[in-house]
């Protein structure tokens, strides 16, 4: 096997910094989403007004759906599916938009403003997106691994 073939073969698998957005972040997203759902479902009660029951249930089910989405992202990353980079970016957008929407609805429907922990969740998701979405978009490693675009050869000197 030539050194060029060995270098190309190296990018047929996940490695380097790509492990963080491809494996670690989806696993953390699954755990975090399940934890959020587990905190939300006990708040459901028959004594709550119907609209509040729907709101609590939708937040809990949304967290479960987000966990399923992160599980799908992990599957696409581990199977080196070219769909993964776009799917990851969509998952990051949903991870920011979901809490923003929930806070907006709770503010306008229930006059309950977001507290410090709500802002921390949004800020954390935004900070993670600011780091990893540009990486996914411009990284040569991502292009080589998921799209098969080889690194440019160095010109002979």
C-alpha positions in Angstrom: 0.0 0.0 0.0 1.5 3.3 -1.0 1.7 6.2 1.5 -0.9 8.1 -0.6 -3.4 5.2 -0.2 -2.6 4.9 3.5 -3.3 8.6 4.0 -6.6 8.3 2.1 -7.6 5.2 4.1 -7.0 7.2 7.3 -10.0 9.5 6.4 -12.4 6.6 5.9 -13.0 6.6 9.6 -13.8 9.1 12.4 -10.7 10.6 14.0 -9.0 13.8 15.2 -11.2 16.7 16.3 -14.1 15.2 14.3 -14.7 12.8 17.2 -16.1 15.6 19.3 -19.0 16.7 17.1 -19.5 13.2 15.6 -19.5 11.1 18.8 -19.1 13.0 22.0 -21.6 15.8 21.3 -24.5 13.4 20.1 -23.9 11.2 23.2 -24.0 14.2 25.5 -27.1 15.5 23.6 -28.9 12.1 24.2 -28.1 12.1 27.9 -29.0 15.8 28.3 -32.3 15.4 26.4 -33.4 12.3 28.4 -32.5 14.1 31.6 -34.6 17.1 30.5 -37.6 14.9 29.7 -37.2 13.1 33.0 -37.4 16.4 34.8 -40.4 17.6 32.8 -42.8 14.6 32.9 -43.2 14.6 36.7 -44.5 18.2 36.5 -47.6 16.9 34.5 -50.7 16.7 36.7 -54.4 16.3 36.1 -54.9 19.4 38.4 -53.2 21.7 35.9 -55.3 23.6 33.3 -55.6 21.9 30.0 -53.3 24.4 28.2 -50.6 23.9 30.8 -50.9 20.2 30.5 -50.3 20.4 26.8 -47.4 22.7 27.3 -45.7 20.5 29.8 -46.3 17.4 27.7 -45.0 19.0 24.5 -41.8 20.2 26.3 -41.2 16.6 27.6 -42.0 15.0 24.2 -39.8 17.6 22.5 -36.9 16.5 24.7 -37.5 12.9 23.8 -37.6 13.8 20.1 -34.4 15.7 20.5 -32.8 12.6 22.1 -34.0 10.5 19.2 -32.5 13.1 16.8 -29.1 13.0 18.5 -29.3 9.2 18.4 -29.8 9.5 14.6 -26.9 11.9 14.3 -24.7 9.4 16.1 -25.8 6.7 13.8 -25.2 8.8 10.7 -21.7 9.8 12.0 -20.7 6.3 12.9 -21.8 5.0 9.5 -19.9 7.8 7.7 -23.1 8.9 6.0 -22.7 12.1 3.9 -26.0 13.2 5.4 -24.3 13.7 8.8 -22.8 17.2 8.4 -26.1 18.8 7.3 -28.1 16.8 9.9 -25.6 17.9 12.7 -26.1 21.6 11.7 -29.9 21.1 11.8 -29.7 19.5 15.2 -27.6 22.4 16.5 -30.2 24.8 15.2 -33.0 22.9 16.9 -31.0 22.8 20.1 -31.0 26.6 20.1 -34.5 27.2 18.7 -36.3 24.8 20.9 -35.4 26.4 24.3 -35.9 29.9 22.8 -39.4 28.9 21.6 -40.3 27.3 24.9 -39.2 30.4 26.8 -41.1 32.7 24.4 -44.3 30.6 24.8 -44.0 30.4 28.6 -43.5 34.2 28.7 -46.4 35.1 26.4 -48.9 32.4 27.5 -48.1 32.2 31.2 -46.3 35.4 31.9 -43.3 33.4 33.2 -40.0 34.9 32.2 -36.9 32.8 31.7 -34.6 32.4 34.7 -30.9 32.1 34.8 -30.8 28.4 34.1 -32.9 28.9 31.0 -30.4 31.5 29.7 -27.5 29.2 30.5 -29.0 26.4 28.4 -29.4 28.7 25.4 -26.0 30.3 25.8 -24.3 26.8 26.1 -26.1 25.6 22.9 -25.2 28.8 21.1 -21.5 28.6 22.2 -21.2 25.0 21.1 -22.8 25.9 17.7 -20.4 28.8 17.3 -17.5 26.4 17.6 -18.6 23.2 15.8 -20.9 24.4 13.0 -18.0 26.4 11.3 -15.8 23.3 11.9 -18.3 21.1 10.1 -18.7 23.6 7.3 -15.0 24.2 6.5 -13.0 21.3 7.9 -10.9 19.3 5.3 -11.3 16.4 7.7 -15.1 16.5 7.4 -14.9 16.8 3.6 -12.5 13.9 3.4 -14.4 11.6 5.8 -18.0 12.2 4.7 -17.7 13.3 1.1 -14.5 11.5 0.0 -12.9 14.8 -1.1 -9.2 14.1 -0.8 -6.8 16.5 0.8 -4.8 18.4 -1.9 -1.4 16.9 -2.6 1.5 18.9 -1.6 3.3 20.3 -4.6 6.9 18.9 -5.1 9.5 21.2 -3.9 
